[in-house]
């Protein structure tokens, strides 16, 4: 189980049985265990559509309801994995916070490394706050 920041406002959550792609705070596409790709039928912003297309990288994807993508995150096996992932995310957030503080104490708060750590921390914070299970 991994939470991966792909780019600004683009995140991939590996649940083991599926990789779910988020644009901003919304799960909008997924790669299933058989390698097939799905994308939401819901229409969001032009930017979210660009995010989805970039993540799909030109590959064909079956268009499914938003509900089907959401179900990947709320299935019984997925729910248990998300609980464990949230616990790991909280521990990782503590580590990121320590690294950020160290960089700021060194006067490197505007460095690319510090900015990347802040992006990761924001992503983890968002994830931890999602869906009370």
C-alpha positions in Angstrom: 0.0 0.0 0.0 1.5 3.3 -1.1 0.4 6.8 -1.5 2.3 8.5 -4.4 2.3 12.2 -5.2 2.5 12.2 -9.0 2.3 15.9 -9.6 0.5 19.0 -8.2 -3.0 17.9 -7.4 -2.4 14.4 -8.8 -2.1 11.4 -6.5 -2.1 7.6 -6.9 -3.1 5.3 -4.1 -1.9 1.7 -4.5 -4.3 -0.5 -2.5 -2.7 -3.7 -3.6 -5.8 -4.8 -5.5 -6.0 -1.6 -7.5 -4.2 1.7 -8.1 -6.6 4.6 -7.7 -5.8 7.9 -9.4 -7.0 11.1 -7.7 -7.3 14.5 -9.3 -7.4 17.1 -6.5 -9.4 15.2 -3.8 -11.5 13.0 -6.1 -10.8 9.5 -7.2 -11.3 9.6 -11.0 -9.6 6.6 -12.5 -8.1 3.2 -11.5 -5.9 0.4 -12.7 -7.3 -3.0 -11.6 -5.4 -6.1 -10.8 -5.9 -7.5 -14.3 -4.3 -4.4 -15.8 -7.5 -3.0 -17.1 -8.1 0.8 -16.7 -11.3 2.5 -15.8 -12.2 6.2 -15.7 -15.1 8.1 -14.3 -18.1 9.0 -16.4 -18.6 12.0 -14.2 -17.5 15.3 -15.9 -15.3 17.4 -13.7 -13.1 20.4 -14.7 -11.0 20.7 -17.9 -7.9 20.4 -15.6 -9.2 17.1 -14.1 -9.8 15.7 -17.6 -6.2 16.6 -18.5 -5.0 14.9 -15.3 -6.9 11.7 -16.2 -5.7 11.7 -19.8 -2.1 12.2 -18.6 -2.3 9.4 -16.1 -3.9 7.1 -18.7 -1.0 7.9 -21.0 -2.9 7.2 -24.2 -4.2 3.8 -23.0 -7.8 2.8 -23.5 -10.0 2.9 -20.4 -13.5 1.7 -19.7 -15.7 4.5 -18.7 -17.6 3.6 -15.5 -19.8 5.5 -13.0 -18.1 7.5 -10.2 -19.8 5.1 -7.8 -17.8 2.1 -9.1 -14.5 4.0 -8.6 -15.6 5.1 -5.1 -16.4 1.5 -4.3 -12.8 0.6 -4.7 -12.1 2.7 -1.7 -15.0 1.5 0.4 -15.1 -2.2 -0.2 -14.5 -4.4 2.8 -11.0 -5.4 1.8 -10.2 -1.9 0.6 -11.6 -0.4 3.8 -9.3 -2.5 6.0 -6.3 -1.6 3.8 -7.2 2.1 4.0 -7.3 1.9 7.8 -3.8 0.4 7.8 -2.7 2.9 5.2 -4.0 5.8 7.3 -2.0 4.6 10.3 1.1 4.4 8.1 0.3 7.9 6.6 0.1 9.4 10.1 3.6 8.0 10.9 4.9 9.2 7.6 3.4 12.7 8.3 5.4 12.8 11.5 8.6 12.0 9.7 7.9 14.6 7.0 7.2 17.2 9.7 10.5 16.5 11.3 12.3 16.8 7.9 10.5 20.1 7.2 11.4 21.6 10.6 15.1 20.6 10.1 15.2 22.3 6.7 13.5 25.4 8.0 15.9 25.6 10.9 18.8 25.5 8.4 17.1 28.4 6.5 16.2 26.2 3.6 12.4 26.8 3.8 12.3 27.9 0.1 14.3 25.0 -1.3 12.8 22.6 -3.8 13.3 19.8 -1.3 11.3 21.6 1.4 8.6 22.5 -1.1 8.3 18.8 -2.1 8.1 17.7 1.5 5.3 20.3 2.1 3.4 18.9 -0.9 3.7 15.4 0.4 2.6 16.5 3.9 -0.5 18.2 2.4 -1.3 15.1 0.4 -1.0 12.9 3.5 -3.0 15.3 5.6 -5.8 15.3 3.1 -5.8 11.5 2.9 -5.8 11.1 6.7 -8.8 13.4 6.9 -10.8 11.6 4.3 -13.5 9.0 5.1 -13.7 8.2 8.7 -13.7 4.4 8.8 
